[in-house]
Amino acid sequence: MDNSTDSEEQLREAACIGDLESVKALIESSGVDINSQNKVNGWTSLHWAAKRNHSGIVSYLLLHGADKYIKTNNGEIASQLSTFSDIKNMLGGTNAEVVQKDLPITPNYLANPPFPYTQPVVQKSTDSSRENPGRLQEQNCASNNELVIKVRVANSEERDFIEVELDKHCLSFDRLLAVCCQELGVQKGLVFKIRKLPNTIVRKDKDVGRLTDFQELEIVLKNNSEPRPMQYGVSMSQRILY
């Protein structure tokens, strides 16, 4: 893989995981092709940002020349991949374009695993935060205005949590439920309640406003909604991503 292809893949990865700083660094410093498409599935960085509902990255990509009309190999444009109305509006789409999944439990982080790259692209810094990773993480969280929470499905075979991000400017119960369902692959109608561990029910917007970074939450499903076993072992080279 040559340097340009490597940078293009890193841009798609950064857009996928919500790393706005790396997206900026790649576009502003390396001159990467913002509309480059993956050879396997035809996805661009804008497709990934829309699919993962990263509104800030979608806005940035559009301002810097991202083509919202490019189609994936399955014929999808970016507006068809997002489930958030504000992102669909930015992309000129309609709510009717949302692609519905008919299976009740397919966690997004397993169906769409991270890219093979593990190190984010960041610009060099000369301040003291380079010697203090904890401080750097706090600064990044503050600059992105995101609340990071840990979530899982209660009573599931998968006991590990995943981390999801919420925009601090629009914290609400409905947004929390939508993000958790999106990332865990749970249909909203199957959710019985949201539990803040160890023993507190999250019921309304004020409850969400009191959540702190890395708070552990469980999505409790209705009694007749049992999670399906997780499927592992499919490599990135064998999977066509959605």
Backbone torsions as a table, in degrees:
resi	resn	phi	psi	omega
1	MET	NA	123.1	-179.0
2	ASP	-77.8	175.4	-174.1
3	ASN	-63.2	-40.4	-179.0
4	SER	-65.9	-42.9	177.9
5	THR	-65.1	-38.7	178.4
6	ASP	-62.2	-43.8	179.4
7	SER	-65.4	-38.1	178.9
8	GLU	-63.8	-41.6	179.4
9	GLU	-67.8	-37.2	176.9
10	GLN	-65.2	-35.4	177.2
11	LEU	-64.6	-43.3	178.5
12	ARG	-64.8	-38.4	177.6
13	GLU	-63.3	-47.2	-178.4
14	ALA	-61.7	-40.1	177.4
15	ALA	-65.6	-36.4	-179.7
16	CYS	-65.3	-45.3	-174.2
17	ILE	-90.3	-1.1	176.2
18	GLY	83.8	26.2	-177.8
19	ASP	-92.7	86.3	-175.9
20	LEU	-64.6	-37.9	-178.9
21	GLU	-62.4	-40.4	178.3
22	SER	-69.4	-36.6	176.1
23	VAL	-59.6	-47.0	179.4
24	LYS	-61.8	-44.2	-178.1
25	ALA	-61.0	-42.4	-178.3
26	LEU	-68.5	-42.4	-177.0
27	ILE	-74.8	-41.7	-174.3
28	GLU	-84.8	-24.2	-175.6
29	SER	-105.4	-41.9	-173.4
30	SER	-98.4	-9.5	179.7
31	GLY	66.0	32.0	-178.6
32	VAL	-64.1	148.4	177.5
33	ASP	-70.4	109.3	-174.8
34	ILE	-66.8	-22.6	-177.4
35	ASN	-104.6	16.6	178.9
36	SER	-64.7	144.4	-176.9
37	GLN	-114.7	142.3	174.7
38	ASN	-65.1	135.2	-175.1
39	LYS	-67.9	-25.1	-176.6
40	VAL	-81.3	-45.7	-173.3
41	ASN	-122.3	-5.3	177.4
42	GLY	78.2	12.2	-177.4
43	TRP	-79.7	141.8	172.8
44	THR	-104.7	175.9	176.0
45	SER	-62.0	-34.2	179.4
46	LEU	-67.4	-38.5	175.8
47	HIS	-57.8	-45.6	-177.8
48	TRP	-66.7	-42.9	179.9
49	ALA	-63.2	-38.6	178.3
50	ALA	-68.8	-44.4	-179.2
51	LYS	-60.0	-41.4	-178.5
52	ARG	-89.3	5.2	174.1
53	ASN	60.3	40.8	175.5
54	HIS	-92.6	89.1	-172.7
55	SER	-62.9	-39.2	-179.6
56	GLY	-62.4	-39.7	-179.9
57	ILE	-72.7	-38.5	176.0
58	VAL	-57.7	-47.4	-179.4
59	SER	-61.6	-44.5	-179.4
60	TYR	-63.3	-45.3	-179.3
61	LEU	-62.0	-41.1	179.2
62	LEU	-64.2	-39.6	179.3
63	LEU	-66.0	-23.1	-177.2
64	HIS	-108.4	23.5	168.6
65	GLY	99.1	11.5	177.8
66	ALA	-65.9	136.0	-178.8
67	ASP	-91.2	111.0	-176.7
68	LYS	-77.8	-4.0	-178.3
69	TYR	-101.9	-1.2	176.7
70	ILE	-64.9	137.6	-178.2
71	LYS	-104.2	145.9	172.0
72	THR	-73.2	175.8	177.4
73	ASN	-64.8	-16.4	176.3
74	ASN	-95.0	6.5	176.7
75	GLY	82.5	18.5	-178.2
76	GLU	-97.7	138.0	169.7
77	ILE	-97.2	166.0	-171.2
78	ALA	-58.7	-38.6	-176.4
79	SER	-63.4	-23.5	-179.9
80	GLN	-78.6	-11.8	-173.2
81	LEU	-96.9	-18.1	-176.9
82	SER	-89.3	150.3	175.4
83	THR	-109.0	3.4	180.0
84	PHE	-101.7	129.3	-175.7
85	SER	-63.9	-35.5	-178.5
86	ASP	-66.4	-36.9	178.1
87	ILE	-70.5	-42.1	179.1
88	LYS	-60.7	-36.2	178.5
89	ASN	-66.8	-41.1	177.7
90	MET	-60.1	-34.3	-176.2
91	LEU	-91.3	1.5	177.2
92	GLY	77.0	21.3	-179.4
93	GLY	-98.9	-174.4	177.3
94	THR	-128.9	159.2	-179.4
95	ASN	-62.0	-22.5	-179.2
96	ALA	-69.9	-13.3	-177.5
97	GLU	-82.9	-8.5	-175.8
98	VAL	-59.1	128.4	178.6
99	VAL	-81.1	116.7	-176.8
100	GLN	-89.1	139.8	175.5
101	LYS	-104.3	131.2	-174.8
102	ASP	-94.9	-1.3	176.9
103	LEU	-94.7	135.7	-171.2
104	PRO	-71.6	-38.0	-175.4
105	ILE	-130.6	98.3	171.5
106	THR	-139.3	90.7	-174.4
107	PRO	-53.2	132.9	-177.2
108	ASN	-61.5	-34.4	-177.0
109	TYR	-74.1	-14.2	173.5
110	LEU	-96.4	-40.0	178.5
111	ALA	-67.4	-32.6	179.6
112	ASN	-128.1	75.9	-175.5
113	PRO	-67.1	162.6	177.9
114	PRO	-60.0	157.9	176.4
115	PHE	-65.5	163.8	-177.9
116	PRO	-66.1	-19.8	177.7
117	TYR	-74.4	142.0	-178.1
118	THR	-117.6	-17.0	-178.3
119	GLN	-101.8	123.4	178.3
120	PRO	-69.8	152.6	177.0
121	VAL	-87.9	116.4	-178.6
122	VAL	-130.0	150.3	177.1
123	GLN	-79.0	148.5	-178.5
124	LYS	-66.8	144.7	-179.8
125	SER	-131.1	150.2	-179.8
126	THR	-108.8	3.9	-177.1
127	ASP	-85.2	177.3	-173.6
128	SER	-70.7	-14.2	-178.0
129	SER	-66.5	-17.8	177.7
130	ARG	-64.0	-28.7	-177.6
131	GLU	-94.1	0.6	-177.7
132	ASN	-134.8	89.0	-177.6
133	PRO	-56.8	-36.0	-179.7
134	GLY	-62.9	-42.0	178.3
135	ARG	-66.3	-40.0	178.1
136	LEU	-61.2	-40.4	179.1
137	GLN	-63.7	-41.6	179.3
138	GLU	-63.4	-40.5	179.9
139	GLN	-65.3	-40.9	179.3
140	ASN	-63.9	-42.9	178.8
141	CYS	-61.5	-42.4	-178.5
142	ALA	-65.7	-40.8	-177.7
143	SER	-70.0	-30.9	-180.0
144	ASN	-85.3	-10.5	-179.3
145	ASN	54.3	43.0	-178.7
146	GLU	-115.0	143.6	171.1
147	LEU	-100.9	123.0	-179.3
148	VAL	-99.3	123.8	178.0
149	ILE	-124.6	160.3	178.6
150	LYS	-110.6	131.9	-172.8
151	VAL	-140.8	149.6	174.7
152	ARG	-153.3	169.3	174.7
153	VAL	-88.4	127.5	-179.4
154	ALA	-65.2	145.3	175.3
155	ASN	59.5	27.6	177.7
156	SER	-95.8	159.1	174.8
157	GLU	-64.9	-28.0	177.6
158	GLU	-86.1	108.6	-174.9
159	ARG	-94.2	-11.5	-179.3
160	ASP	-76.2	151.6	174.3
161	PHE	-89.2	157.2	166.0
162	ILE	-118.3	154.1	179.0
163	GLU	-97.8	133.1	176.5
164	VAL	-127.6	158.3	-176.8
165	GLU	-114.5	141.1	175.2
166	LEU	-123.3	140.1	176.2
167	ASP	-72.9	121.8	-177.3
168	LYS	-65.0	-20.2	-178.1
169	HIS	-79.9	-14.3	-178.6
170	CYS	-137.5	47.9	177.3
171	LEU	-71.5	127.8	176.2
172	SER	-157.8	162.2	179.0
173	PHE	-64.0	-42.4	-178.6
174	ASP	-62.6	-40.0	179.8
175	ARG	-69.0	-40.1	176.7
176	LEU	-58.9	-47.0	-179.4
177	LEU	-62.9	-42.3	-178.1
178	ALA	-64.4	-43.9	-178.3
179	VAL	-66.4	-44.9	-179.8
180	CYS	-62.4	-44.3	179.6
181	CYS	-64.3	-39.4	179.4
182	GLN	-62.1	-48.1	-174.6
183	GLU	-75.1	-30.6	-179.7
184	LEU	-91.9	-9.5	-178.9
185	GLY	72.0	36.4	-177.9
186	VAL	-109.0	133.1	174.7
187	GLN	-73.8	137.6	-176.2
188	LYS	-56.6	-37.0	-177.2
189	GLY	-65.9	-15.3	-179.8
190	LEU	-90.6	-6.6	-175.0
191	VAL	-83.8	126.2	177.0
192	PHE	-89.3	-44.2	178.0
193	LYS	-165.8	166.2	173.2
194	ILE	-111.5	125.5	-177.4
195	ARG	-109.4	126.2	170.7
196	LYS	-88.6	116.3	-174.5
197	LEU	-66.9	141.1	11.5
198	PRO	-90.8	-21.6	-167.0
199	ASN	-156.1	34.5	-177.1
200	THR	-123.7	132.0	178.7
201	ILE	-87.6	132.7	174.0
202	VAL	-91.8	119.2	-171.7
203	ARG	-119.5	-28.6	-170.5
204	LYS	-145.7	176.9	-176.2
205	ASP	-58.8	-39.3	-179.4
206	LYS	-63.5	-36.0	176.9
207	ASP	-63.7	-41.1	179.2
208	VAL	-65.7	-38.1	-179.9
209	GLY	-63.9	-19.3	179.9
210	ARG	-92.3	-1.9	178.7
211	LEU	-68.2	146.3	178.3
212	THR	-115.7	165.0	179.8
213	ASP	-55.7	135.1	176.8
214	PHE	67.0	22.7	170.8
215	GLN	-64.1	138.2	-179.4
216	GLU	-92.9	127.4	179.3
217	LEU	-125.4	152.9	173.2
218	GLU	-124.9	136.5	171.6
219	ILE	-92.2	114.2	-178.9
220	VAL	-95.1	122.0	-178.6
221	LEU	-90.3	161.8	176.2
222	LYS	-64.5	158.2	-171.0
223	ASN	-58.0	-31.6	-176.8
224	ASN	-93.7	13.4	-178.5
225	SER	-116.1	91.7	-178.5
226	GLU	-94.5	130.8	177.6
227	PRO	-61.6	145.1	176.0
228	ARG	-81.8	151.3	177.5
229	PRO	-59.4	144.3	179.2
230	MET	-74.8	143.2	178.7
231	GLN	-109.7	122.0	-178.7
232	TYR	-114.5	176.5	168.6
233	GLY	93.0	6.2	177.7
234	VAL	-96.3	120.7	-175.9
235	SER	-79.6	163.0	178.2
236	MET	-61.5	-36.2	-177.7
237	SER	-70.9	-18.3	-177.7
238	GLN	-98.3	-8.1	-171.2
239	ARG	-107.4	134.0	168.2
240	ILE	-92.3	116.0	-170.5
241	LEU	-79.6	150.6	176.2
242	TYR	-125.0	NA	NA
